């Protein structure tokens, strides 16, 4: 054939090129393949899954195709007829190679390759464990539901003293029972997502010494805010009992302080209801404090009034024997409430807090109100001399002496210096009320700093007395007429 072509082209040069093309065209048609236009592409992915899609081979070849899919050279699916596939249970932040093979029968028509990397698998968000009810034998736990960055479902596992209590728990509230009184328990809750990523939270709780007592955290919606207060009831008796309200200092938190309060022992021994309200945050970030000068919008006065209504409705309270005390900002709040609603209280006992000049000059108590005030002469936080819109200790005492019609000259006594290492001693100034019997008493802590008397973990505290017992011994003498 080659010679024939050569002969023809030599003899008829004008037709040589056309003749060659016509002779070679059938052979070329048998050896070439059409452009299949077959490709695989990534449609979606997360930290644990990926969805791929691909062009329909049948539209290109005219053949009815099916597909095989390999992931990292492992066959994961065969005889696929759809044009998408979702890989599940992948590892986060991992690169995978997938290969898709298009087949007609058993014959491979073409293949396409794709590499993808899953997103990083983040653990659930951090969360805290709280308690809202404690007795001598039971604790009610709750935690804010943790959230998952990829919105995966979460479950919880609860451990007590490293012992598994419950697993695959879907709720956020659990009550531990059959515990021992006055015993500490280490609590750990683990949040787990469906990819086994975990985040845990821990706390230590202590059951009550008194087996019949109940300590509970209550909520109150007031003036657009979610307010709370802690209640300690020493016994379930239906008999009426006095009420003692303690106001924490700036930055304080009522529920944790109640759990460590020595006032609970005093309540057990003397059968009174103990309440710790929680201040709101309005002045500085994360610093709860009381509104003691009416200069901001937080209605603490209304909150306390509403809290009292709830307490009187929920518990058998002797309304003639309601007492208030507090430390630092809580001492200021004690004075503030004395001027705003003093007729509700049988006696008050501020510690290291003072009346605000604005409140004193623009209000009056309207009744004789027994006062016990404790203050260190070297207090560097709330000066004994007053200042910064506060009366001095001596001015506050003089105001109440006049208001209560007490003797102007006090009876002065020196308490024994039981602890000689605390750097302070206590002189007691007792202004008696011969007619009204509404005394004013000052515990002047010479050399004392800004601390709660009797506190063992406070370097500025005097340790010659235990303030909780001194305050209750003062309160117990008074009741409203």
Secondary structure as the mmCIF struct_conf table of DSSP 4:
data_model
#
loop_
_struct_conf.conf_type_id
_struct_conf.id
_struct_conf.beg_label_comp_id
_struct_conf.beg_label_asym_id
_struct_conf.beg_label_seq_id
_struct_conf.end_label_comp_id
_struct_conf.end_label_asym_id
_struct_conf.end_label_seq_id
HELX_RH_AL_P HELX_RH_AL_P1 UNK A 2 UNK A 11
HELX_RH_3T_P HELX_RH_3T_P1 UNK A 13 UNK A 15
HELX_RH_AL_P HELX_RH_AL_P2 UNK A 16 UNK A 31
STRN STRN1 UNK A 40 UNK A 45
BEND BEND1 UNK A 47 UNK A 48
STRN STRN2 UNK A 50 UNK A 54
HELX_RH_AL_P HELX_RH_AL_P3 UNK A 57 UNK A 61
BEND BEND2 UNK A 62 UNK A 63
STRN STRN3 UNK A 66 UNK A 71
TURN_TY1_P TURN_TY1_P1 UNK A 72 UNK A 73
STRN STRN4 UNK A 74 UNK A 80
BEND BEND3 UNK A 82 UNK A 83
STRN STRN5 UNK A 84 UNK A 87
BEND BEND4 UNK A 89 UNK A 89
HELX_LH_PP_P HELX_LH_PP_P1 UNK A 90 UNK A 91
TURN_TY1_P TURN_TY1_P2 UNK A 92 UNK A 93
STRN STRN6 UNK A 95 UNK A 104
TURN_TY1_P TURN_TY1_P3 UNK A 105 UNK A 106
STRN STRN7 UNK A 107 UNK A 117
HELX_LH_PP_P HELX_LH_PP_P2 UNK A 118 UNK A 120
HELX_LH_PP_P HELX_LH_PP_P3 UNK A 122 UNK A 126
STRN STRN8 UNK A 129 UNK A 135
BEND BEND5 UNK A 136 UNK A 137
STRN STRN9 UNK A 139 UNK A 143
HELX_LH_PP_P HELX_LH_PP_P4 UNK A 144 UNK A 146
TURN_TY1_P TURN_TY1_P4 UNK A 149 UNK A 150
STRN STRN10 UNK A 154 UNK A 160
TURN_TY1_P TURN_TY1_P5 UNK A 161 UNK A 162
STRN STRN11 UNK A 163 UNK A 169
BEND BEND6 UNK A 172 UNK A 172
STRN STRN12 UNK A 173 UNK A 176
BEND BEND7 UNK A 178 UNK A 178
HELX_LH_PP_P HELX_LH_PP_P5 UNK A 179 UNK A 180
TURN_TY1_P TURN_TY1_P6 UNK A 181 UNK A 182
STRN STRN13 UNK A 184 UNK A 193
TURN_TY1_P TURN_TY1_P7 UNK A 194 UNK A 195
STRN STRN14 UNK A 198 UNK A 206
BEND BEND8 UNK A 209 UNK A 210
TURN_TY1_P TURN_TY1_P8 UNK A 211 UNK A 212
STRN STRN15 UNK A 214 UNK A 222
TURN_TY1_P TURN_TY1_P9 UNK A 223 UNK A 224
STRN STRN16 UNK A 225 UNK A 233
BEND BEND9 UNK A 234 UNK A 234
BEND BEND10 UNK A 239 UNK A 239
STRN STRN17 UNK A 241 UNK A 247
TURN_TY1_P TURN_TY1_P10 UNK A 250 UNK A 251
HELX_RH_AL_P HELX_RH_AL_P4 UNK A 254 UNK A 259
TURN_TY1_P TURN_TY1_P11 UNK A 260 UNK A 260
TURN_TY1_P TURN_TY1_P12 UNK A 262 UNK A 262
HELX_RH_AL_P HELX_RH_AL_P5 UNK A 263 UNK A 270
TURN_TY1_P TURN_TY1_P13 UNK A 271 UNK A 271
STRN STRN18 UNK A 273 UNK A 277
STRN STRN19 UNK A 280 UNK A 284
TURN_TY1_P TURN_TY1_P14 UNK A 285 UNK A 286
STRN STRN20 UNK A 287 UNK A 289
BEND BEND11 UNK A 293 UNK A 294
BEND BEND12 UNK A 296 UNK A 297
HELX_RH_AL_P HELX_RH_AL_P6 UNK A 300 UNK A 314
BEND BEND13 UNK A 315 UNK A 315
STRN STRN21 UNK A 317 UNK A 327
TURN_TY1_P TURN_TY1_P15 UNK A 328 UNK A 328
HELX_RH_AL_P HELX_RH_AL_P7 UNK A 329 UNK A 341
HELX_RH_3T_P HELX_RH_3T_P2 UNK A 342 UNK A 344
BEND BEND14 UNK A 346 UNK A 346
STRN STRN22 UNK A 347 UNK A 351
BEND BEND15 UNK A 352 UNK A 352
STRN STRN23 UNK A 356 UNK A 356
HELX_RH_AL_P HELX_RH_AL_P8 UNK A 357 UNK A 361
TURN_TY1_P TURN_TY1_P16 UNK A 362 UNK A 362
BEND BEND16 UNK A 367 UNK A 367
STRN STRN24 UNK A 370 UNK A 376
TURN_TY1_P TURN_TY1_P17 UNK A 377 UNK A 378
BEND BEND17 UNK A 380 UNK A 382
TURN_TY1_P TURN_TY1_P18 UNK A 384 UNK A 385
STRN STRN25 UNK A 387 UNK A 387
TURN_TY1_P TURN_TY1_P19 UNK A 388 UNK A 389
STRN STRN26 UNK A 390 UNK A 390
HELX_RH_AL_P HELX_RH_AL_P9 UNK A 393 UNK A 403
TURN_TY1_P TURN_TY1_P20 UNK A 404 UNK A 405
BEND BEND18 UNK A 408 UNK A 409
HELX_LH_PP_P HELX_LH_PP_P6 UNK A 410 UNK A 410
STRN STRN27 UNK A 411 UNK A 414
TURN_TY1_P TURN_TY1_P21 UNK A 420 UNK A 421
BEND BEND19 UNK A 422 UNK A 423
STRN STRN28 UNK A 425 UNK A 431
TURN_TY1_P TURN_TY1_P22 UNK A 434 UNK A 436
STRN STRN29 UNK A 440 UNK A 446
TURN_TY1_P TURN_TY1_P23 UNK A 447 UNK A 447
BEND BEND20 UNK A 450 UNK A 451
TURN_TY1_P TURN_TY1_P24 UNK A 453 UNK A 454
TURN_TY1_P TURN_TY1_P25 UNK A 456 UNK A 457
TURN_TY1_P TURN_TY1_P26 UNK A 459 UNK A 460
BEND BEND21 UNK A 464 UNK A 465
HELX_RH_AL_P HELX_RH_AL_P10 UNK A 467 UNK A 475
TURN_TY1_P TURN_TY1_P27 UNK A 476 UNK A 477
#
